Amino acid sequence: MTNRIAELRKARRVSQAELADAVEVTRQTIISLESGRYNASLLLAHKIAQYFGLTIEEVFLFEEETT
């Protein structure tokens, strides 16, 4: 799963700390999400999407794994 958090945050000129405060997580969590080291829980994904006024699918890009 990839996400557009960094892109959306930069377009709105919001710092990682500001976004973290708004969605009640640490700045380190935002850094980990943006770098792809951590996948958001459904609740956190919802909060982030709501913050940007978008749907979860517009922020988080789910790619089906093919085996």
DRENTI-76834 format. One record per residue: residue in one letter; x, y, z of N, C-alpha, C, CB in turn. Coordinates in pm, whole numbers, plus 50000, padded with zeros to 5 digits. Glycine has a CB too. Layout:
BEGIN
AXYZXYZXYZXYZ/...
This chain:
BEGIN
M500854988250000500005000050000500895012450000499035000050123/T500595021549914501285034449912500305045249952501905037349772/N500825057249975499925068050013500415081349955499785069050166/R499535091049959499815104349905499945114650016498705108549809/I500235110250138500255119450252501255130750231500595111850380/A502485127550195503505138050178503085147950070504875131750142/E502605142749959502155151249848501035160649892501675142549729/L500035155249959498895163250004499315173350109497785154250059/R500165169150200500615177750308501425189450253501465169750409/K502335186650160503155197250102502325206950018504265191250016/A501345201749946500485210349864499695220149950499515201749781/R499385215950072498615224650163499525232050260497605216350240/R500835230350244501835236950329501595234150477501815252050304/V501415221350506501215216750643502475208950683499915207850656/S502995211750801504185204450846503785190550897504925212250957/Q504785181950907504525168550962503995169751104505825159850960/A504545178951182504105180851320502655185751327505015190851392/E502285194851237500915199851236499925188851201500775211451136/L500265180751102499395169651065499295159551179499905162750937/A500435156551240500455147251353499545151951465501885145451405/D499645164751500498785170351605497305169251568499145185051632/A497005172151442495615172251396494985158351402495535177651255/V495775147951377495215134251375495625126251500495675126851249/E496215133351596496525127651728497495116051725495265123251794/V498605117851651499705108251651501005116051666499715099551519/T502125109151673503405115951682503905119651542504435107151756/R504825129051538505465132751412506185120651352506455144451432/Q506745112351438507445100351391506495091051316508085092951509/T505245090151359504255081951289504025087351149502935081551368/I503915100451135503725106451004504935103650915503485121751016/I506135105050971507355102150896507345087650848508605104850983/S506965078450936506925064250901505875061250795506655055851025/L504735067850803503695066150701504185071150566502405073550742/E504775082950564505225088950438506335080650373505715103150462/S507165074550454508285066650398507885052350364509435066450497/G506655048450400506185035050370506625024450469506655031250235/R507205028550581507625018850682506475014250771508715024850768/Y505355021050763504215018250851502935020150773504235027350978/N501995011050791500675012550730499695017150837500194999150665/A498895026650801497935032350895496835022450929497325045150838/S496375023151053495175015651092493985021951020494965015851249/L492895015051018491695020350952491265033551017490545010150959/L491325034151149490935046351220491855058051182490975044051374/L493165055651180494105066251144493945070250998495545061651171/A493755060550910493525063550768492295072550752493355050550687/H491255069550827490035077550823490315091850870488925071050910/K491035093250981491355106651033492165114750934492115105451165/I493145108450871493995115550775493185119650653495185106750732/A492375110550602491525113750486490565125050519490745101350440/Q489975124450637489045134950680489755148350690488395131250815/Y490965148350743491745160550756491925167350621493125157450819/F492195159450517492405165050384491105166750306493345156150306/G489975162450362488695163650294488555154150177488515177650246/L489215142550188489215132550082488715119250135490615130950021/T488515109750045488175096150087489465088650118487345088749978/I489345077950192490515069650223491185065050094490105057350308/E490385061349994490915056549867491685067149790489795051249781/E491375079949815492095090649748493455093549813491245103249748/V493605089449938494855091650011495735079150009494565095850155/F495105067650031495835055050039495555046749915495435047150167/L496605042749847496475035549721496715020749745497465041149616/F495655013049738495724998849762496024991649631494414993549824/E497114984249630497494976949510497334962149539498964980249467/E496554955549456496334941149476497604933549444495174936049388/E497914924249532499084915949509498714904449416499654910549643/T499534902149317499304891049228500314880049262499414895349079/T499824867849268500714856749304500954847649187500144848849419/
